[in-house]
Amino acid sequence: MSSSAPACPVPHGLLTDRFVVVTAAAGSGIGGATARRVLEEGAAGVVIGDVHERRLGETRQALAREFGPARVLAVPCDVTDEDQVGALLDACTARHGRIDVLVNNAGLGGTAELVGMTDAQWSRVLDVTLNGTFRCTRAGLRAMRDQPGGGVIVNNASVVGWRAQRGQAHYAAAKAGVMALTRCAALEAADFGVRVNAVSPSLAMHPHLAKVTTPELLEELTSREAFGRYAQPWEVANVIVFLASDYASYMTGETVAVSSQHP
């Protein structure tokens, strides 16, 4: 069956007056869609980070035009650099006094058969995708543990953390690690009122994915989806918003699949 994406739901103020940080938020992928959706859901401010400074600036300008410049701050951030991660979160606390929600979206993929994969290819994907999520989660927990009301962290995993796919050993290992990190961090974070969950998308289409994936692979992956189509980035962002909201107040340590994929 093939179907077209529905219209994005109208906002319900799920994040009214919250202050949110989103990594890898430049452009039109899941991070950018999440920044937009949290603002639509009433967030008082969003701080977006990304390693691509030009695209980050363009994203900030677009969001500022629509939602007002006071609600959007952009800070260049490479999640492989601990100092830059710290600067991103410090920018939110300096401007707003707290961090209510941290969305760890940064990740790096690629396709390489294991027998030909180099140490550098393996290490680069894990450093961005898993180690970067660790660095941001650690910094987020340090910022949230002493603030009234705690906070929420939402990590971006992937269905390949559960399901095998050729050429994705490094990415799958990293995303499975993100899921395990989420579970362990959640137990520790509960001590100071912070929830930690993750989303696990199957296939969300955006221009960057199209550039790094062959049309043949995209067609194959799309054919596995029950709806016969890929997700729109905002469809993943909606689940991130849910996990960040009070509607998910009893959820922590969970990884929620955002997928219509069948075996």
N, C-alpha and C positions, 0 to 999 in steps of 0.2 A: 504494500500500500504506500502511496506517496501523498503527502499533504503539504500545504503551505503553512508557514508559521502564523500563529494567531497574533492579534494585536497585543501590545504590551499592556498589562493591567493598569488601571488608574491607581495613583498613589493613595495610601491609607495612613500616612504619617507614622510609619513603623519606627522611624529613627529620629523623631522630632527632638531637636535640641542636642543631639549627640555630636561628638567630634570624632572623626574617622580618619585613619591613615590607610592608604592603599598603595602597595608596591607594584611596580611594572604597570603603571596606569596610563602610559602614553598610548595614543592611537585608538583604534576601534575594537580591540580585543576584549577579553573578559575583564581586565583591570580597568580599562576606560569605561566600559559599560557599568561596572560596579560603582565607580566614582559618580557617574551620572545618576544611577538608581538611588544611591544613598542621599544625594541632594534632593531628588524628587520625593524621597520618603521623609524629608524634613530635617536632615542633618544640618546643624548650625554651621558646620565647617568641615571641609575635607582637605587633607594634605596628601598630595599625590607625589610619588617618587618614580623615577625611571632612569636608566643609564643613558637613554637616548635623549639628550638635552633639547634638541630642536623639536622633536615630536612632543616632548613633555611640555615645552612652551606653547606649542600650538594647541595641545589639549587643554592646558590651563586657560588660554585665551577663549577658546570655544565655551568652556564651562562658565567662565567669568561673565561672558556676554549674556548667557542665559540665566544664570543664578545670582549674579552679582560678584564683583571682585573680592569683597570682604569674606566670602564663604569658600574661596578656593586659593590654596597656596601650593606652589610647585617647588620641590626641592630635588635636585639631581641626586640620584642614589644608585650605587652599584652594590648589590647585596653581598658581593664577595669581599667587601671592604667593611670591617667592623666600625671604623670611624664614621664612614658615610651612613651606615645604618643608624648609628647613634645620633648623628646630626639630623636625620629625617625625623626621628621620633622626638628629639629635643625641640625641633621647630614647631611641632604640634603643641607640646606642653608650654613652650614659651609664648605662643600666640593665644592659646585657649585655656591653659591651666591644667589640662588633663587629656587623656586619650581614652575614649570610651570603646572604640572598636579599632582593631588592627586587622587588615585583610592582607595576608601574605600570598600574593599572586605571582611573584616572580618565579620563572622557571625557564629552562633551556632544553630544547629537544634536539632532534637530529636522527638520522638513520645510518646505521653502520652494522654490518654483520660482525659478530663477536670475534671470529677468527682473524679479521682484518682490523679490528678496533685497536687504536693506540692507547697507551696510558693517558696521553694528553686529552684525547676525546672523552674517555671515561671520566677522568678527573674534572674536566671542565663542566660537564653536565651535572655531576654530583655536587660540585662546589656552588653552582648557581641554584640548583633546584632543591637539594636537600640541605647543604650547609647554609645556604642563604636563608632558608626558612628557619633553620635553627638560630642563626644570628638574630633575625628579626623577632622570633618568638622570645628568645632570651631577653632582648632589649625591651620588648613589649611587657613581659611579665615584671621586669624590674620597675618599669614606669607605673604599672597598674597595681602592684601589690600594696602600696601604701596610700592609694587614693580612695576616698569614700566611694562606695558603690561598686568597687572592682572594675570589671571590664569584660570584653569579649575578643577572642582571637579566632579568625576563620582562615584556615589554610586551603590552598588549592592543590588537590591531589589529581588523580587520573584513574580511569578504569584500567589502564595498563598496569597499575599497581596490583591488580587482582588477576588480570587476564593476559595471557602470553601473546606477544606480537613480534614477528620477525624484525630484526634490525633495531629493536628497542630495548636491548638489555640494560644499557646505562640509564635510560630514561625511566624504564619500569622499576629498576632497583631504587632509583632516587625517589620516585613517587610512592613506592611501597614504604620507603623510609619515612616519608612525610606522614603517612598514615600511622606508623608506629610512634613517631615523634608526637603526633597529635594525642594519641591515647595516653602516653606517659606524661606529657606536659599537663594534660587535663587533671590527672590525679594530684599533681603537685600544686597546680593553680587553684584547685578547689579550696585549699587552705586559706586563701585570701580573696575568695569570692570572684574568681575569674573563670569563665567558661572557655574551653578550647575545642573547636570542632573543625571538620574539613568537608569540602565538597569534592566529588569525584566525577568530573565530566567525561563523556565519551568523545563527542566530536562537536566542537563549536567552531563555526567558520568565521574567519576574519582574514584580512589581506595578508598579514604576515604568515599565517599558516599556509595559504595558497602559494606563497613564494618558496617555502622550504619543503613542500610536499608535492609529489608527482600527481598529475591528474588521475592516473590509473589507481594510485593508492587511495586518493580521496573518493573515487567512485566505488572502490571496494569497501571502504569503511562506511560510506553512506548506505550501501546496500545492506549492511548488517543492522541498520536502525529500523525499529519496528514501524516508525512513521514514514520511512523512506526519505528522510531528509536529515540534515545536520541541524544542531541547535543554533539559535541566534545567541550571541554573547549575553544579551540581556536576560535570556532564559536561565542561564547559569547565575547571573548576578542576582536574580530574584531569590534564588535559594540561599545565596550568601546573605542577602538582606534578612531573610527569615531567620537564619541561624544567629545573626547579629542582634535580632530584635527580642523583645520580651516574650514573644510567642514561643521561643525556644528556651525558656528559662530553666527547664529541667533537663536539658540536653548538654552533655559534655563528653568528650572523648569519642564522639561519633564521626563516622565518615559517611556522608550522604551521597549516593549515586545520583547524578543528574544525567540520565541516560535513557534511551529507548532501545539500546543495543541488545540483540539476542545472540546466542552462541552461533 
